[in-house]
Amino acid sequence: MSLFDAIPPPEDERARTGEQARIDKTRPLAERMRPESWDEYVGQEHIVGPGKPLRVQVERGEMSSIILWGPPGSGKTTLARLIARLTRADFVPFSAVLSGIKEVKAVMAEAERNRRLGRRTLLFVDEIHRFNKAQQDAFLPYVERGDITLIGATTENPSFEIISALLSRSKVYALRALAPAEIVKLLERALADRDRGLGELGIEAAPELLEQIAIFSSGDARQAYNTLEAAIAASPDKKLSAQAVEDAIQRKVLLYDKAGEEHYNLISALHKSVRSSDADAALYWLARMLTAGEDRLYIARRLVRMAIEDIGLADPRALEQAVAAMQAVHFLGVPEGDQALAQAAIYLSVAPKSDAAYQALNRAVQTVESTPAEPVPMNLRNPVTRAMKEWGYGAGYQHAHQFQDAITGMECLPPSLAGTRFYEPTDRGIEKRIAERLEEIRKGRGKA
């Protein structure tokens, strides 16, 4: 049996051969409802709308290798299958999870034979980011010779996960999560389609229930189809019920991958919300991460960083709150510790903001890196032996407690940096008082 008998021929070929389409209703609804034409494809207008480059390529039959990057359920596999159908190419689905170099070479050998016979091969590699460098390298010669048209699908940023040689030979298209209105359109079509969908059941579905399914699918069409099927199975009297939808949803399906890009997107959103003093937004992004199952100690560590980086000495208690929250999470666990994280997030959001201490260290480090490493001044060295004292260690040192207000006029920086100011406090929160105290110290040093 050929490796290339993976997809049925286009509809017009079926008609010519007299073959009748056989729809297996035991297959998942999402699989049965895959579009067979551009008119049935919903979403991604920015790449497959009329006149867009990818669509024009397909319509001209001039396909090149591409990488489809997008969240789960956004239509990557569906688009690849549709491209194969419209370009009359043999569609070979390939799983990066289950296949290795041996399987790659076997498929490539048959693709090369078919090219000589005038047949196109479209190789679809799902989760291509799971291939290692050697496995991805194995595709290169066949892509270059035109033995195959490669379509890779990934939920991860291709810049990080796909080797540069393969990227340079492919065009990357970013797919977006489907909008609720687009998912509602898909669900309505599934309810109406008697051949591939659920039309023969005659199910009545209120628009607001379909919209609820769409919203709770978080842009994942496959999840929406699965939820619809489950809700219909639990609905009596051929009418989609609100209770059945609620039972099928159970809770919102969140787009989140603790090891992927979305992990960093969400923590970035939380950090920037705290920095912007938006407590409500901070709570929302925190709730997104908690609900998705993020490591609580990871969140706690990031809150500690926010307290140091964005609040600093404008409110030193912010660090205390963040560290206390971290200890509470470690002590209480889930879900009790979650409230400590929420409390810390709110406190950090409303606290006065200052990155003066953060910037002060940066300036000090920059100075260290850009100036000679001068020796420690003798007055700051500790004469631990008699010989060291004779050499001048500690000469000129002024013990602060022996001076008025414990302020001396002694310079503690190397001579070339004398008078340099790294820390410039703001006038927000406690830093305003710190600035006033620094000014008092500087005046006192001048007098001393």
N, C-alpha and C positions, 0 to 999 in steps of 0.2 A: 504493500500500500504506500502511495506517495506521501511524502511529508507535506505536500501542498494541497491536500484535499480538506483544508480546514475551514473553508468558507464557501457557501453555495454560489453558483453563478448569478450574474445580474438578472433582473426580472425579464429583460427582453430576450436573454438567452433561454430562460425557462420557457418563455412563450414559444420560441422557435423549436425547442425540443419537445414541447407538449408536456413538460414536467410540471406538476402541480405543487405549489408550495405546501409543505407540511409543517404546521406550527405545533410544536410540542408544548402543550399547556402545563406540563409538569416543570418546565424550566422557570426560573425566577422571572418575575414581571419585568425587572430591569433589563434582563437579557432579551426577552421577547420584543420589547419596545424600542430596541436600537433602531435609529432612523436608517432609511434606505435611500434618501435623497436629501438635497440641501433644504428643501421645503420642510422636512420633518426635523431637521437639526435645530435645536433651540439653544441660544446663548452664543457667546464668543464672537459677537458681531465684529469686534475689532480685528479679528484675523480671518474670519470666513464669510463676512458680509459681502454683498455684491461689489466687485471691483477690488477687493482686498487681495494682497499678493498671494497668500496661500490658496485661496479659492481660484484665482486666475491660473496658478500653476496646475491645479488639479484639472480644471476645465480644459486646459491645453494639453494635458497628458504629459507634462514636463516635470514630473516630480523629482525633487532632490531629497537627500536625507535630512530629517528634521528631528528636533527634540521637543517634546510637548511637556511643559513644566506647569503643574497646577495642583490644587488641592484634591483630595479624594472626591470622586463623584462629579467632577467638573466636565467630563466627557472626553478624556484622553483616549481611552480604548475605543470608544464609540467613533471618534473622529478618525482614528487610524483605520478602522474597519470600513468606514464610509469612503475614505480615500482609496482603499484597495478596490472596493466595488466600482467606484466611478472611473478609476483608471484601468480597470480590467486586469489587475495584477493578482498573482497568487498570494494569498494572505497567510503568513506563517506566524502564529503567536508563539512567543518565546518567553519563558519565565526566568528572570535573573536569579530567582530564589532556588529553582529546582535544577538549573542547567549549569554545565561547566564548559571548559574549552573543548572537550571531546565532542559534546553535542553541538557546539558552535561549528566545529569543522565539518561535521556530518551534514549539517544544514547548508553550509556554504558550498560544499562539493556538489550537492544537488542543484543549488541555485545557479552555479556556474554552468552545469549541463543544460539547464533550462534556458539560460540566456542564449546559448548557442542554437537552441531550437526556436528562439524568437519569443520566449515567454518571460514576462517580468515577474520578479519576486519582491514582494514587500515584506520585510522582516520586522515584526513588531516586538520590541523588547520591553516588557513591563517591568517597572522598578529597576531600570537600567543602572541606577546609582548603587545597586547592591553588587554589581560586577566589580571585581578588583581591577587594577591597572592591566595586568596580563590578559585578563578576559576581554577587557575593552579593546586592547591592542589587536586581538585576534580578528576584530571586525574590519580593521583599517584597509588591508589590501583588497578586500572584496567590495568595500564602499568605493575605493579609488577606481577600481576597474569597472564599476557599474554592474557587478554581478547582482547586487541587491540594492534596494532602496531601504535604508534603515529609518525606522521611526521608533525612537526611544521615549518612554514615558517615565516621568519622575515627579515625586512630590518634594524633592530636595532641590536646593539651588544648584543648577548645573555647573556654575562657576567653581563650586567647591567639590562636586562629586563626579564630574565627567572629565576625562583626561583632555588636555588642551588639543592634542592631535585630532581627536574625534570631534571636539567642539568646532575646530576650524573648518571641518568638512561638513558641518551641519548648521542649519538655521534653527535658532531657539525661538519657540513661540510660547509665550506665557498665557496660560488659561486662567480665567477668574472663576471664583466660586459663583454658582448660579444665584441670581436674585430670586427672592420669593415669588415674584410675578412670573418668572420663567419656569420655576418649578411647578407652580399652579397650572400653567399651560400644559406641561408634561402630564400632570396627574389627570387633568380634564381629558386629554387625548387618550390616556390609558383607560379611563372609564367609558369612553365612547367607542373605542376600537373593538369590534366584535371578533376579528380574526386573531390579532396578536394580544389584545388587552383584555379588559374585563367587561366589555360591552354586552356580552351575552347574558351577564348576570342581572342587568337592568338596575344597577345600584343608583340610588339617589344620594347626592352628596351636597350639603350646603356649602356655598363658597367660603364661608368663614372657617369651616372645618378644614377644607383643603389649604386655606391660607395658614392655618395653625400648623398643619403638617409641614408646609413649606418653610415656615419660620424656624421650626424646631429641628429641621434637617440641616441647618447651618450651611446651605449652599450645596449639599451633597445629594444629587439626584437619585443615586442608588439607595441611599438611606430613606429618601422620601417614598420611593416605590415600595421598599420593604415595609415601611410603616403603614402605607395605604393597604397593602395586602393583609397585614396583620389586623388592622382595624376593621376591614371588611369581613374577615373571617369571624370576628367577634360581634358583628352588628346583626341584630335580628331584623326580619321583615324587609330585607333589601333596601335598607336605609342606613347610611353611615351615621352612627350615633356619636355624640360628644364623649360619652363615657368610654366607648371603644377606642376612640382616638387618644384619649388621655391614658388609657391602659397601655396602648401600643407605644406611645411616646415614652412614658415612665419619667423621663427627665430629658432635658435638652442635650442633644448630641453635640459636643463641643469639638471644634477643629483644633487639635492640639497634639503635639508630638514632643515629648520631653527630651528627645535627643535631636530634634530637628530645628529648622529655622523658626517655626511658630513659637517654640519655647522662648527664644530670644526676643521675638517680636512682642510677646506679652509682658515679659519682665521689663523690656524697654518702655512699654506703655505705662506700666506701674511706676517706674522710676521717674519718668517725665511728668506724670500726673502729680506725684508727690512734690517734685521740684517746682511745679507750677501752682502749688497750694490748692489743688482741686481735690478735695477730700472725697467727693462723690465719685469722680472718675477713678481715683485710687482704689476705692472700695469695689468698684465694678471689675477692674482688671484683676484685683486680688481674688474676688469671687470666681472669676473665670479660671484662674490658675488652681484654686482650691478644688473647685468642682471637677476639673480635669485630672486631679490626682497628683499635682506637683508635690515634690519633696518639700515638706514644711520647713525643714532646716535650711534648705536652699533659699527659700523666700526670706527667712529670718536673717540669713547672712547678708542678703541684698539690702534689707531694711537697715542693718547696721552700717553698711556702706553709705546708704543715703544720709543717715544721720551725720556721718563724718564728712562726706563730700559736699552736701548741699545745705546743711544747717550749721554744723561746726560750733563755733563759740558764740553764735547769735543766741543759741539756747543749748548749753552743755548738757541739760537734762535729756535732750533728745537721744543722745547716745545711751544714757542710762535706760531710757524707755525701750530702746531697740534691743539692748543686751538682755534686759529683763524679759522681753518678749521671747527672745531666743531660748532663754533658760526655761520659761514657762512651756514653750512648745516641746522642748526636750523632756520636761518633767511630766507634762500632762498627756502628750500625744494627741491623736485625732479622735473626736472632733473638738474636744475642749480647748486645746491649744490654738485652734483657729481664731478664737475670739481675741486672744492675746496679739495675734498678728494684725487683726483688724484694728484693735486699739492703738497699736504702734503706728499703723499706716495713717490713721486719723491724726494722731499727735504730730507725726512728722509733716503731714500736709499743712496743718495750721500753724506750725512753729515758724518763727521768723527765719528767713533764709540768708545764708552767707557762705560763699565758697572762699572767703579770704584766707583762712588757714590752709585750705587745699592749694590755692594759688601760691601762698607763701612758700610752701614746701617745693612746689614746682620751680619757683624762681631761685630758691636756694640750690636745688639740684642742678639747674641750668648754669648757675654761677660756678658751682664746683666743677662741672664738666667743661666749662669754657675758660677757666683761669688756672694758673699754676697752683699745685697743691703746696701752699706755703707751710713752713713749720709752725707748730703751735708756739705762740709767744711765750717767752720765758716766765712772765708773771703768772701764766696759767698752768705751768708745769708743777707737778708735785715733787718736792725734793725728798725722796724716800731714803736717800743715803747721804752721808756727810759729803762725799765726793760730789754728788749731784748739786748739793747746796753751794759748794765751792765753785762749781761751774756756772752758777747763776740761776739754777732752777728755783722758781718761786720769787725771784727778786722783783720787787715792785708790786707784789700782790696785795690787794686791799680787801680785808675781811669785812663784808657788808654789815655784819651785826655790830661793828664798832663805829658805824657812821650813823648820822641822823637819818631817820626814816629808812635805814638799811639801804641807802643809795650811795654808790660811790661814783667817782668820775673815771674809773678804770675802763680802758678799751679792751673788749674781749674778742674782737675780730682781728685777723691779720692786718698789718699796717696798710696794705694795698686796698683793703675792703673797709677800712674804718669809716663809720657813719652810714654804711649801706642799710637800707630798710627793705626787708623782704615781706614783712607782714603789714598790710594796710587794712585795718578793720573797717567795717561798714558802720553806718549809724543805725543799724537795725538790731532790735532785741538787746541782749546783754552786751553785744559787741560795742554798742554806743558807750557803755560805761567802761569797757576795756579800752576804747580809744581815749577816753578822758584820762584813765589811769596811766596809759602810755605817755600821754602828753605831760602829766605830772612827773613821771620818771625821767623823761628827757630834760625837763627844766631842772630837776634836782641834780641830774648828772652834770648839767652845765654849770650849776653853782659849785658842785663839788670839785 
